[in-house]
Each structure stands twice: as C-alpha cells, then as structure tokens.
Amino acid sequence: MGPTLAIAAVFLLAAIVIVADTSWYAAFKTLHVVFAVIWVGGGLLFNVLGARAERMGDPDEMLAVVRQAGAVSEKLFIPSSLIVLVFGIAMMFTGPGEFWEWSSFWILFALAGFAATFLLGVAVITPQVKKLQGLMETAGPKAPETQAAISRLFLIARADAAILMLVAVDMTAKPFL
C-alpha cells in the first residue's frame, strides 16, 4: 500500500470514528472540506514553489517543481478533487433544507469552478506537460523554449489556483442566499 493510500485510509478511519455520533451530512461535510484543503492547499504550495524557482532563475529548480507537481497531481490532486465533488453532491442530498437548492448561485458557481479547473487540467495542463516532456527530450531542460514552456505552465497553474480560491470563498460566503 502506497503512502498516499495509507494516509487516506488512516484519515478515513479517524473521520469515521470522529463523526460516528453525528449525521451523514456532517460526515460528508468533513470529508468534503478535508479533501478540499488537500487539493487547494497542494495547488497553492506548488504555485509558491514555482514562483520561488522563477525568482531564483534556476532552471533545475523550476523543472523539479514541475516534475513534483506532475507526480503528485495524478496520485493526490485528481483523486482529492473527485472526492470533493462526490461529497459535495452527497451533502446536497443530506443538507439542511432551504440552503441546498441546485439553483443557488453559490452551488452553481462552485460547480462551474470545479468544471473550469477540471477542464483546464485535462485540456490545457496535461497537453502542456506532454509538450514539456518532449521539449526536455529534444531541446534539454535548460533550453530557452523548455524554460518558456515551464513558465507558461506556472502561469496556467496560477489561474487554476485563483479559480479554486474563488470557489473556496464562494463556498464559505454562500453569496446571494
């Protein structure tokens, strides 16, 4: 069992014990929030590390950040984002009445934000990473075109993080209720 799966299993067991005396809604909300923290916090961390590497002007450090983000994204960020979605939907069916209308702005905005970051990841970030891998093989990691591709990827990641933060603000403020 890999470390990510072990951590998830321990967390899930602890969460079950902690919320055992409460409602399904509280259990779903707990899992929704914890995995949102993992997803959003991880994305912000890689943005900070990417910005730091860019400021340092160190091509090797920039490449290391991209490689680490790529490795963690498949095993942690994507599963966390899907868990957030699943438990968010589960809360819709167990939540406290009038706040949980599918037509509420804050819910529509959150779903649109999720869709935007998911599509950004699938349609933009993944192809950019593949292009970057090709550039590293043909031009090398320190080539100007490789470094430009890394900088573009960092910019896209910043946009993704901004969308996620807006969704987090939306989910906590619940505007237009």
Secondary structure, DSSP 4 states (H G I P E B T S, - for coil): --HHHHHHHHHHHHHHHHHTTS-HHHHHHHHHHHHHHHHHHHHHHHHHHHHHHHHHT-HHHHHHHHHHHHHHIIIIIHHHHHHHHHHHHHHHHHS-GGG--TT-HHHHHHHHHHHHHHHIIIIIIHHHHHHHHHHHHHT-TTSHHHHHHHHHHHHHHHHHHHHHHHHHHHHHH-TT-
